Amino acid sequence: MTKRKSSAKKPDAKTATAIRDALPFFKKGRGKVATSWWNVTPTGKYAADLETGIAYAKAFLPLMTFNAGATELACIVSHMAIAGREPARTVAWRGIDNIALGFLMGIGGSLQSAIACIGLAAVAIKKPEGDLGPKFVKLVESGNALDPMRRSTLFHDPNANIFERQSGASR
């Protein structure tokens, strides 16, 4: 008997897709079963459920270093809004309106900027002879350090790391 070859590639363990698929609350859809960004079952024990939520947040944070992070944060909250609803009463897949979605994408983008700023500050401290320190101070003093990163995952590589150098990037 010949072993059948699979054409589907396994994602690298360090890609946004691999991290997303490993999240304890993410359930990838198959066929008629929709993808769920918030597939959880609370225990009803307040302290235990809070600890679970904190652990889930910690598991999610590595996604914020990828383009996909801000968008996926918005999807998670949207699915939180529809979790527990009767499927027949849920009109659309999205549980929040587009303004709320944009708000969450902005919050996610600001979190990505904060993560990038921490990395930039660490490099500036580690290599004080370079010009990163003064550039970082200028960025912070301008009030733009936490401006949301604006890389749409619909048009750019969602697996791109926010620490990768982009041609033509102004920051």
C-alpha positions in Angstrom: 0.0 0.0 0.0 1.4 3.4 -1.0 1.3 6.3 1.4 -0.7 9.1 0.0 1.2 12.4 -0.2 -0.5 15.5 1.1 -0.3 18.7 -0.9 -1.1 20.9 2.2 2.0 22.4 3.8 2.3 22.4 7.5 2.8 26.0 8.6 6.1 27.0 10.2 5.7 27.0 14.0 6.7 30.7 14.1 4.1 32.0 11.6 1.0 33.9 12.5 -1.1 31.0 11.2 0.7 28.4 13.3 0.4 30.5 16.4 -3.3 31.2 15.7 -4.1 27.6 15.2 -2.4 26.7 18.5 -4.4 29.1 20.5 -6.5 27.3 23.1 -9.7 29.3 22.2 -9.4 29.2 18.4 -11.3 26.5 16.4 -10.6 26.3 12.7 -13.7 25.8 10.6 -14.1 22.9 8.3 -16.8 22.5 5.7 -20.1 23.9 7.0 -18.7 24.4 10.5 -17.6 28.1 10.8 -14.3 29.2 12.3 -14.6 30.3 15.8 -12.3 32.9 17.4 -13.8 32.4 20.8 -14.5 28.7 21.3 -14.6 28.5 25.1 -16.6 26.9 27.9 -16.5 28.8 31.2 -16.4 26.7 34.3 -18.6 29.1 36.2 -15.8 29.5 38.8 -15.0 33.2 38.8 -11.3 33.0 39.8 -10.5 30.0 37.6 -12.2 31.6 34.6 -10.3 34.8 35.1 -7.0 32.9 35.3 -7.9 31.0 32.1 -8.7 34.4 30.3 -5.3 35.8 31.5 -3.6 32.7 30.1 -5.4 33.0 26.8 -4.4 36.7 26.6 -0.7 35.7 27.2 -1.0 33.0 24.5 -2.4 35.6 22.0 0.3 38.3 22.5 2.9 36.7 20.2 0.4 37.3 17.3 0.8 41.0 17.9 4.3 40.9 16.3 2.7 40.0 13.0 0.6 42.1 10.6 -2.3 39.8 11.4 -2.3 40.6 15.1 -4.5 43.7 15.2 -7.1 42.3 12.8 -7.2 39.0 14.7 -7.7 40.9 18.0 -10.8 42.5 16.5 -12.0 39.1 15.3 -11.6 37.6 18.7 -13.7 40.4 20.4 -16.3 40.1 17.6 -16.6 36.4 18.3 -16.8 37.1 22.0 -19.9 39.2 21.3 -21.6 36.4 19.5 -20.5 33.5 21.8 -23.4 31.9 23.5 -26.0 33.3 21.1 -28.3 31.0 19.3 -27.0 30.5 15.8 -30.5 31.1 14.4 -30.6 34.5 16.0 -27.2 35.6 14.9 -27.7 37.6 11.7 -24.1 37.8 10.5 -20.7 36.3 11.4 -19.6 39.6 12.9 -20.8 40.4 16.4 -19.8 44.0 16.4 -20.2 46.9 13.9 -17.5 48.2 11.6 -16.8 51.2 13.8 -16.1 48.9 16.8 -14.0 46.7 14.5 -12.0 49.7 13.4 -11.6 50.8 17.0 -10.2 47.4 18.0 -7.9 47.3 15.0 -6.6 50.7 16.1 -6.1 49.4 19.7 -4.3 46.3 18.2 -2.2 48.6 16.0 -1.2 50.7 19.0 -0.3 47.5 20.9 1.9 46.5 18.0 3.6 49.9 18.1 4.2 49.5 21.8 5.8 46.1 21.2 7.9 47.5 18.4 9.0 50.5 20.6 10.1 48.1 23.4 12.3 46.3 20.9 13.6 49.6 19.5 14.4 50.9 22.9 16.2 47.7 23.8 18.4 47.9 20.7 19.1 51.6 21.3 20.3 50.8 24.9 22.3 47.8 23.7 24.0 49.8 21.0 24.3 53.4 22.3 26.8 54.3 19.6 24.1 54.2 16.9 21.5 56.8 16.1 18.5 54.7 17.2 18.5 56.3 20.7 18.0 59.9 19.5 15.5 58.8 16.8 13.5 56.8 19.4 13.5 59.8 21.8 12.3 62.0 18.9 9.5 59.6 18.1 8.4 59.5 21.7 8.6 63.3 22.1 6.5 63.8 19.0 3.7 61.8 20.6 3.7 59.3 17.7 5.2 56.3 19.4 1.9 54.6 20.0 0.2 55.5 16.7 -1.4 52.4 15.3 0.6 50.5 12.7 -1.4 50.6 9.5 -0.7 47.5 7.6 -3.9 45.9 6.4 -3.7 42.1 6.5 -6.0 41.9 3.6 -3.4 43.4 1.2 -0.1 42.6 2.9 1.4 39.4 4.2 -0.3 38.6 7.5 2.7 36.5 8.5 5.1 39.5 8.1 6.8 40.3 11.4 6.5 43.9 12.5 10.2 43.9 13.2 11.0 43.3 9.5 12.5 46.2 7.6 10.1 47.5 4.9 11.3 49.4 1.8 10.1 53.0 1.9 9.2 52.8 5.6 9.3 56.1 7.4 9.8 54.8 10.9 
